[in-house]
Amino acid sequence: MTKTAIVAGAILGAAFALTLGSASAQEFYGALKKIKDSGTIIIGHNEDSPPFASFGADGKPLGYSIDICNKIAAAAKAELKLDNLTIKYQAVNGQTRTPLLVNGTVDLVCATTTNTFSRQKQVDFLNTMFVTGNRLLVKKNSGIKEIEDLKGKVVSANQGTTNEKVLNELNQKLNLGIKVLSTKDQPQGWIALETDRTDAHMTDEVVEYGLIAKAKNPDQYAVVGRLLSFDPYAVVIRRDDSAFRSLGNRVLADLYRSGEWEQIYTKWMSTIGQPLSPELKLLMSMQNYPD
């Protein structure tokens, strides 16, 4: 072998090694790279939407959505082959969840966020993890049965939510003359109803049952009226992150396939007296995608 051949071989070997190193460095991107580099995953969550996400007596977040996102965190730890992964939690609301996700403050949002086409312009969603819809939360003695009974009255809905959007649309469509009170979060909406500043609070049906379950006098309140919307809940992630989306969707499929999802559902929905319906069970099982 000539000296030239030896040099050429060394150069090719070095180039090959650099190529391998570059490929390895690019193995993870987006949220997974951020999580690997920091050794931390940051979960954005509601602080006032039981049984999906709220604070427990020990000050730690808990709920249906939290359990699912903790499963995603565990899957990320395994995928990244990390010995340790710190899970941090960041409270968000209807106004802050998208900005905090887009700017990288949180890595995913585990709350009661409805997947909509308008939101898909800014963020991405995992597969559906729950389905509910808007109804009315009222005092039992109010005489209110349907949204039409609220003509000329005051109704609250959380700012920046699909609940507020649906309320405004129906108010205009049905010419109800409702005065809409935009609230920051569920506790504000509840207090407004409790103190008679409003005649009703509009939010997702399952969240309303959660609010009643926590009330001092739950027998004084009721969820009334027809479903006013269709709201598929999903975990929210940043756009253009197919690797993280695939990991999250695989976790969901595994939960549906194994039956563990039903255990999570029962654990949290039994606290508000909501048994699993055949329709919801079928809808979730339809997302049991094969490998």
Residue, then its C-alpha position, 0 to 999 in steps of 0.5 A: m500500500t502506498k503512502t498516498a493510499i494510507v493517507a486517503g484511507a485515513i481521511l475516509g475513515a475520519a470522514f466516516a467517523l464524523t458522519l456517524g457522530s453527526a448522525s448520532a447527534q441528530e438522532f433526537y430533535g424537537a421536544l425529545k432533544k430538549i428533554k434529553d439535553s436538560g434531563t427534565i420534562i415540563i408538563g403544563h397543566n390546569e390548576d382548577s379542572p378536576p378530575f382532569a388536572s388540579f392540585g391535591a392536598d399536598g400541592k402537587p398536580l393530579g388528575y386524569s390528564i396528569d396520569i396520562c402525561n406522566k405515562i408519556a414522560a416515562a416513555a420519553k425517559a425510556e426512549l432517551k435511555l436516561d437514568n433519571l428524568t425530572i418531571k416539573y409541572q407548570a400551571v397554565n390557563g386558557q390564555t397562557r397555555t399556547p404561548l408557554l408551549v410555543n416559547g418552550t417554557v413547557d414541553l406539552v400541555c395536559a389539561t382540558t384542551t379541545n383539538t380545533f382546526s384554528r388551534q392547529k395553526q399554532v400547535d399540534f395535538l396527540n390523538t384524542m384522550f377524552v370527549t365531552g361537550n358544553r352544557l350549563l352549570v346553574k343553581k337548581n332553583s334558577g328554573i333554567k333548563e336550556i340556553e334559551d332560558l338565559k335570554g337577557k341574563v349573565v353567563s360566564a365562560n373562561q377567556g380564550t376557551t372553546n366554551e367562550k367561543v361557543l357561548n358567543e356564537l350561540n348568543q348571536k345566532l339565537n339572539l339571546g342578548i346574554k351578557v358574557l362575563s369572561t373569567k380567568d379560570q374555573p374558580q372565578g366562574w364558580i364564585a360568580l355563580e355562587t355569589d349570584r353575579t351570573d345566572a350560569h357558567m358554561t364549560d365542559e360537562v365533565v368539568e362541571y360535574g367536577l366543580i359540583a363534586k368539590a362544592k360546599n353545597p353540591d345539592q344546590y347546583a345542577v348541570v342542565g340542557r342539551l350538549l351545545s358542542f363536541d369537544p375532543y380533548a387532546v394533549v398539546i405539543r409543539r408543531d412539526d415534532s413528529a418524533f414526539r407526536s409518535l411517542g405520545n400517540r404510541v403511549l395512548a394506543d398502548l393504554y387503550r390496547s391494554g385496558e389501562w386507560e379504563q383503569i385511569y378513567t374509573k379512578w378519576m371519573s368515579t369521583i364525580g359519578q361518571p361511569l364509562s359509556p359504551e360510546l366513549k369506550l368504543l371511540m377510544s378503542m378506535q385509536n388502538y393503532p397497531d405497531 
